[in-house]
Amino acid sequence: MADIRLANVSKRFGAVTVLENVSMEIESGEFIVFLGPSGCGKSTLLRMIAGLEAVDGGQIHIGDQRVDHLPPSQRGVAMVFQNYALYPHMTVTQNMSFGLRNIGMPAQEIAQRVADAARILEIEQLMDRRPAQLSGGQRQRVAIGRAIVREPKAFLLDEPLSNLDAGLRVRTRVELAHLHQRLRTTMIFVTHDQIEAMTLADRIVVMNNRKVEQIGTPMDVYSRPASRFVAAFVGSPSMNFLPVAGITDVGGRARVELAGAAAIQTGIPTRELPAGNGLTFGVRPEAVRVAIEGKGMLEGTTDIVERLGDRTLAHVRLADGTVLVAEDAGKSTLQAGMPVSLTVDGTATHLFDVNEAAYHAAA
């Protein structure tokens, strides 16, 4: 195992800059997820760590060694690709052992490593099959097994679940979590799926527009997003955003006035807020609850009702036309077109300035 350090790493394709001065430290044995929308540079960053893309600026260290000038084979990492990249004419055993045979490892050691990886991944019964005889999930396990036998310092996984159907994605995600618990090897996992990031990561690296927006534990990123982008991207459904009409100070905390609504007392220190206008109020759907009509802070009309079993999501149109998502009980009787009142948990609210920087309740 090894820690991985990136210092001011940049990448350009011609005149287009895709990563700019990216720095981070990944601890040995950590499960890190690079999360962001398509085109944000997360896969390119992973490929730079692997040595599959050249570094145009900055340095990459794995353990005590600087590696950005080394070929992939000398970096001590193993890559798992989105498309499996298995040899169709080879059996599972041959696919998993191919790389070790190429470097001249003794046959007995190869056999032991392949057997150990097969046991860890529970694919012993598949070893004589070829890729065409395997399901998508089994192929992905073989691709992971091929990486395991190398006994790398770190595993680099580039959207490895994206080709699987929904049910298999969930099962394979759980298998990956168990695998990391058993191996305790450094893993970097790239995805645009925030559920995968939240359920797998020790820490999430949220990326957008050539840079890192935030690095933190899943609940830090969810509960205390560093920017409006992070607040909107992480969480399903997304955070609600409403324009702020005014701010008053009540005991050192911001009381937020929303157009056509009762003022909402937050836990956000007023002294931390910037001067001037342009603030945006943010609140996640679970902090907005359906109340007895006329007893809430906000009033509106139900547009859409989503029944999810354990909870109900109500899309409520306010008087100014803004649509806000709120939660109700799983057995809610709400129907589209019904008037509704909403309460807001002010301690779970956020404010964002014109530069999209976030302000939260005192920790």
C-alpha positions as CSV (number, residue, x, y, z in Angstrom):
1,M,0.0,0.0,0.0
2,A,1.1,3.6,-0.5
3,D,-0.1,7.1,-0.2
4,I,-0.5,9.2,-3.3
5,R,0.3,12.9,-3.6
6,L,-0.6,15.3,-6.4
7,A,1.0,18.7,-6.4
8,N,-0.3,21.4,-8.9
9,V,-1.0,18.8,-11.6
10,S,-2.2,20.3,-14.9
11,K,-3.1,18.8,-18.3
12,R,-3.7,20.3,-21.7
13,F,-4.9,18.9,-25.0
14,G,-3.7,21.4,-27.5
15,A,-5.0,24.8,-26.5
16,V,-7.6,23.3,-24.2
17,T,-6.8,23.0,-20.5
18,V,-8.7,20.1,-18.9
19,L,-7.0,20.1,-15.5
20,E,-5.4,23.1,-13.7
21,N,-3.2,23.0,-10.6
22,V,-4.9,20.0,-9.0
23,S,-3.4,19.1,-5.6
24,M,-4.5,16.5,-3.0
25,E,-3.1,13.8,-0.7
26,I,-4.6,10.3,-0.6
27,E,-3.7,8.3,2.4
28,S,-2.5,4.7,2.2
29,G,-5.4,2.3,2.3
30,E,-8.0,5.0,1.6
31,F,-11.0,4.5,-0.7
32,I,-11.2,7.8,-2.7
33,V,-13.9,8.6,-5.2
34,F,-13.4,11.2,-8.0
35,L,-17.0,12.5,-8.6
36,G,-18.1,15.0,-11.2
37,P,-20.1,15.5,-14.4
38,S,-18.9,14.3,-17.8
39,G,-16.0,16.3,-19.1
40,C,-14.8,17.6,-15.7
41,G,-11.4,15.8,-16.0
42,K,-11.8,13.0,-13.4
43,S,-10.9,10.1,-15.8
44,T,-8.0,12.1,-17.2
45,L,-6.7,12.7,-13.7
46,L,-6.9,8.9,-13.0
47,R,-5.1,8.1,-16.2
48,M,-2.4,10.6,-15.3
49,I,-1.8,8.8,-12.0
50,A,-1.7,5.5,-13.9
51,G,0.7,6.9,-16.5
52,L,-1.6,6.6,-19.4
53,E,-1.7,10.4,-19.9
54,A,1.4,12.6,-19.7
55,V,1.5,15.4,-17.0
56,D,1.9,18.9,-18.4
57,G,2.6,20.5,-15.1
58,G,3.1,19.5,-11.4
59,Q,4.2,16.3,-9.8
60,I,2.7,12.9,-8.8
61,H,4.2,10.9,-6.0
62,I,3.2,7.3,-5.0
63,G,4.8,6.4,-1.6
64,D,8.2,7.9,-1.5
65,Q,8.8,7.9,-5.2
66,R,8.0,10.6,-7.8
67,V,6.3,8.8,-10.7
68,D,5.0,11.3,-13.2
69,H,8.1,10.6,-15.4
70,L,7.8,6.8,-15.1
71,P,6.0,4.4,-17.5
72,P,2.8,2.7,-16.2
73,S,4.5,-0.6,-15.6
74,Q,6.9,1.0,-13.0
75,R,4.3,2.9,-11.0
76,G,3.0,-0.1,-8.9
77,V,-0.7,0.6,-9.7
78,A,-3.3,-1.6,-11.4
79,M,-6.1,-0.2,-13.6
80,V,-9.7,-1.5,-14.0
81,F,-11.4,-0.1,-17.0
82,Q,-15.1,0.6,-17.8
83,N,-15.2,-1.9,-20.7
84,Y,-13.4,-4.8,-18.9
85,A,-10.7,-5.2,-21.6
86,L,-10.6,-9.0,-21.4
87,Y,-9.1,-11.2,-24.1
88,P,-12.1,-13.0,-25.6
89,H,-10.1,-16.1,-26.7
90,M,-8.6,-16.7,-23.2
91,T,-10.2,-18.4,-20.2
92,V,-10.6,-16.6,-16.9
93,T,-7.4,-18.2,-15.6
94,Q,-5.5,-17.1,-18.7
95,N,-6.8,-13.6,-18.6
96,M,-5.9,-13.2,-14.9
97,S,-2.4,-14.6,-15.3
98,F,-1.5,-13.0,-18.6
99,G,0.3,-10.0,-17.2
100,L,2.3,-12.1,-14.7
101,R,3.4,-14.5,-17.4
102,N,4.6,-11.6,-19.5
103,I,7.0,-10.4,-16.8
104,G,8.3,-14.0,-16.3
105,M,7.0,-14.7,-12.9
106,P,7.4,-18.4,-11.8
107,A,4.4,-20.5,-12.7
108,Q,3.8,-21.7,-9.1
109,E,3.6,-18.1,-7.8
110,I,1.3,-17.2,-10.7
111,A,-1.0,-20.1,-9.8
112,Q,-1.1,-19.2,-6.2
113,R,-1.9,-15.5,-6.9
114,V,-4.7,-16.4,-9.3
115,A,-6.2,-18.9,-6.9
116,D,-6.1,-16.3,-4.1
117,A,-7.8,-13.7,-6.2
118,A,-10.4,-16.1,-7.4
119,R,-11.2,-17.1,-3.8
120,I,-11.5,-13.4,-2.7
121,L,-13.8,-12.6,-5.6
122,E,-15.7,-15.9,-5.3
123,I,-15.2,-16.9,-9.0
124,E,-13.4,-20.3,-8.5
125,Q,-16.2,-22.0,-10.5
126,L,-15.7,-19.7,-13.5
127,M,-11.9,-20.2,-14.1
128,D,-12.3,-22.4,-17.2
129,R,-14.8,-20.2,-19.0
130,R,-14.2,-17.5,-21.6
131,P,-15.6,-13.9,-21.4
132,A,-18.5,-14.7,-23.8
133,Q,-19.7,-17.3,-21.3
134,L,-19.8,-14.7,-18.4
135,S,-22.4,-12.2,-17.3
136,G,-21.4,-8.5,-17.1
137,G,-20.9,-8.7,-13.3
138,Q,-18.7,-11.8,-13.7
139,R,-16.6,-10.1,-16.4
140,Q,-16.1,-7.1,-14.1
141,R,-14.9,-9.4,-11.3
142,V,-12.4,-11.1,-13.6
143,A,-11.1,-7.6,-14.6
144,I,-10.7,-6.8,-10.9
145,G,-9.1,-10.2,-10.3
146,R,-6.5,-9.4,-13.1
147,A,-5.6,-6.3,-11.1
148,I,-5.5,-8.1,-7.7
149,V,-3.0,-10.7,-8.9
150,R,-0.5,-7.9,-9.5
151,E,-0.6,-7.0,-5.8
152,P,-0.4,-3.3,-6.7
153,K,0.2,-0.4,-4.3
154,A,-3.1,1.1,-5.5
155,F,-6.1,0.2,-7.6
156,L,-7.4,2.7,-10.1
157,L,-11.0,2.0,-11.2
158,D,-12.5,4.1,-14.1
159,E,-16.3,3.9,-13.9
160,P,-16.2,0.1,-13.5
161,L,-19.9,-0.3,-12.8
162,S,-21.4,1.9,-15.6
163,N,-22.0,-1.0,-18.0
164,L,-24.0,-3.0,-15.5
165,D,-27.7,-3.0,-15.1
166,A,-29.2,-1.3,-12.1
167,G,-29.6,-4.4,-9.8
168,L,-26.2,-5.7,-10.7
169,R,-24.6,-2.3,-10.0
170,V,-25.9,-2.4,-6.5
171,R,-24.6,-5.9,-5.9
172,T,-21.2,-5.2,-7.4
173,R,-21.0,-2.0,-5.4
174,V,-21.4,-4.0,-2.2
175,E,-18.8,-6.5,-3.4
176,L,-16.3,-3.7,-4.0
177,A,-16.8,-2.3,-0.5
178,H,-16.2,-5.8,0.9
179,L,-13.1,-6.2,-1.3
180,H,-11.7,-3.0,0.0
181,Q,-12.3,-4.1,3.6
182,R,-10.4,-7.3,3.0
183,L,-7.5,-5.9,1.0
184,R,-7.2,-2.5,2.7
185,T,-5.3,-1.3,-0.4
186,T,-5.5,2.3,-1.7
187,M,-8.4,2.6,-4.2
188,I,-9.3,5.5,-6.5
189,F,-12.7,5.1,-8.1
190,V,-14.1,7.4,-10.8
191,T,-17.8,7.9,-11.2
192,H,-20.5,10.5,-12.1
193,D,-22.9,8.6,-9.9
194,Q,-23.3,10.4,-6.5
195,I,-24.9,7.3,-4.9
196,E,-21.8,5.2,-5.7
197,A,-19.6,8.0,-4.3
198,M,-21.6,8.3,-1.1
199,T,-21.8,4.6,-0.4
200,L,-18.2,3.6,-1.3
201,A,-15.9,6.5,-0.4
202,D,-13.9,7.2,2.7
203,R,-13.5,10.7,1.1
204,I,-15.0,12.2,-2.1
205,V,-13.1,14.5,-4.4
206,V,-15.8,16.6,-6.2
207,M,-14.6,17.9,-9.5
208,N,-15.9,20.5,-11.9
209,N,-14.6,22.8,-14.6
210,R,-10.9,21.7,-14.5
211,K,-10.6,21.9,-10.7
212,V,-11.4,20.3,-7.4
213,E,-14.5,21.9,-5.8
214,Q,-14.3,20.0,-2.5
215,I,-12.6,17.1,-0.7
216,G,-14.3,15.6,2.3
217,T,-16.1,12.6,3.8
218,P,-19.4,11.7,2.2
219,M,-21.4,13.4,5.0
220,D,-19.2,16.5,5.0
221,V,-19.8,16.9,1.3
222,Y,-23.5,16.3,1.7
223,S,-24.1,18.3,4.8
224,R,-21.6,21.2,4.4
225,P,-21.1,21.6,0.6
226,A,-18.3,24.0,-0.2
227,S,-20.1,25.6,-3.2
228,R,-23.5,25.8,-4.8
229,F,-22.3,23.4,-7.5
230,V,-21.5,20.7,-4.9
231,A,-24.8,21.3,-3.1
232,A,-26.7,20.8,-6.4
233,F,-24.6,17.9,-7.7
234,V,-24.5,15.8,-4.5
235,G,-27.9,14.6,-3.3
236,S,-31.0,13.2,-5.0
237,P,-33.2,15.0,-5.4
238,S,-31.0,18.1,-5.6
239,M,-31.0,20.9,-3.0
240,N,-33.7,23.5,-3.3
241,F,-32.5,27.1,-4.1
242,L,-34.5,30.2,-3.4
243,P,-33.6,33.9,-3.8
244,V,-33.1,35.8,-0.6
245,A,-35.1,39.0,-0.2
246,G,-33.4,40.2,3.0
247,I,-31.2,39.2,6.0
248,T,-31.7,40.3,9.6
249,D,-29.4,39.5,12.6
250,V,-31.1,37.6,15.5
251,G,-28.7,36.7,18.2
252,G,-25.8,36.6,15.8
253,R,-27.6,34.2,13.5
254,A,-29.1,35.1,10.1
255,R,-32.8,35.3,9.8
256,V,-33.7,34.9,6.1
257,E,-36.6,36.6,4.4
258,L,-37.9,34.9,1.3
259,A,-40.3,36.6,-1.1
260,G,-43.9,36.0,-0.1
261,A,-42.9,33.7,2.8
262,A,-42.4,33.8,6.6
263,A,-38.9,34.6,7.6
264,I,-36.8,31.5,8.4
265,Q,-34.4,31.5,11.4
266,T,-31.1,29.8,10.4
267,G,-28.0,28.8,12.4
268,I,-25.7,30.6,10.0
269,P,-23.5,33.2,11.8
270,T,-24.3,36.6,10.4
271,R,-20.8,37.9,10.8
272,E,-19.5,35.4,8.2
273,L,-21.9,36.6,5.4
274,P,-20.6,39.0,2.8
275,A,-22.1,42.5,2.5
276,G,-24.5,43.4,-0.2
277,N,-27.3,41.5,-2.0
278,G,-27.3,38.4,-4.2
279,L,-27.5,35.7,-1.6
280,T,-29.3,32.4,-2.4
281,F,-31.0,30.3,0.2
282,G,-30.5,26.5,0.0
283,V,-32.3,23.7,1.8
284,R,-32.4,19.9,1.0
285,P,-35.8,18.3,0.5
286,E,-35.6,16.3,3.8
287,A,-35.5,19.5,5.7
288,V,-38.7,20.8,4.1
289,R,-41.8,19.0,5.4
290,V,-45.4,19.0,4.5
291,A,-47.5,20.7,7.3
292,I,-51.1,21.2,8.2
293,E,-52.5,23.7,5.8
294,G,-52.0,27.2,6.9
295,K,-49.5,26.2,9.6
296,G,-46.3,26.4,7.6
297,M,-43.7,28.9,6.6
298,L,-44.3,28.5,2.9
299,E,-47.5,28.1,0.9
300,G,-47.9,26.6,-2.5
301,T,-49.7,24.1,-4.7
302,T,-48.6,20.5,-5.3
303,D,-47.4,20.0,-8.9
304,I,-46.1,16.4,-8.9
305,V,-46.2,13.7,-6.2
306,E,-43.5,11.0,-6.2
307,R,-44.3,8.0,-4.0
308,L,-41.1,6.1,-3.0
309,G,-42.6,3.8,-0.4
310,D,-40.7,4.9,2.7
311,R,-41.2,8.6,1.9
312,T,-43.1,10.8,-0.5
313,L,-41.6,13.7,-2.5
314,A,-43.9,16.6,-3.3
315,H,-42.9,19.1,-6.0
316,V,-44.6,22.3,-4.7
317,R,-45.1,25.5,-6.8
318,L,-44.9,28.6,-4.7
319,A,-46.7,31.8,-5.4
320,D,-43.8,33.3,-7.3
321,G,-43.6,30.3,-9.6
322,T,-40.6,28.7,-7.9
323,V,-40.8,24.9,-7.6
324,L,-39.5,23.4,-4.3
325,V,-39.2,19.7,-3.4
326,A,-40.4,18.7,0.0
327,E,-40.9,15.4,1.9
328,D,-44.0,13.8,3.3
329,A,-44.7,10.5,5.0
330,G,-44.6,7.3,2.8
331,K,-48.4,7.0,3.2
332,S,-49.0,10.6,2.3
333,T,-52.5,11.4,0.8
334,L,-51.2,14.3,-1.2
335,Q,-52.4,14.7,-4.8
336,A,-51.4,16.9,-7.6
337,G,-53.2,20.3,-7.5
338,M,-53.7,20.3,-3.7
339,P,-52.8,23.4,-1.7
340,V,-50.0,22.6,0.8
341,S,-48.1,24.3,3.6
342,L,-44.4,23.6,4.3
343,T,-42.2,23.9,7.3
344,V,-38.4,24.4,7.0
345,D,-35.8,23.2,9.5
346,G,-33.7,26.4,9.7
347,T,-30.8,24.5,11.3
348,A,-30.3,22.5,8.1
349,T,-30.2,25.5,5.7
350,H,-27.4,27.1,3.7
351,L,-26.6,30.4,2.0
352,F,-24.6,30.9,-1.2
353,D,-23.1,34.2,-2.3
354,V,-22.8,35.6,-5.9
355,N,-19.5,33.6,-6.3
356,E,-21.4,30.4,-5.2
357,A,-19.3,30.0,-2.0
358,A,-21.4,28.4,0.8
359,Y,-22.2,29.4,4.3
360,H,-23.5,27.0,6.9
361,A,-24.7,26.8,10.5
362,A,-21.9,26.8,13.1
363,A,-20.4,23.3,13.5
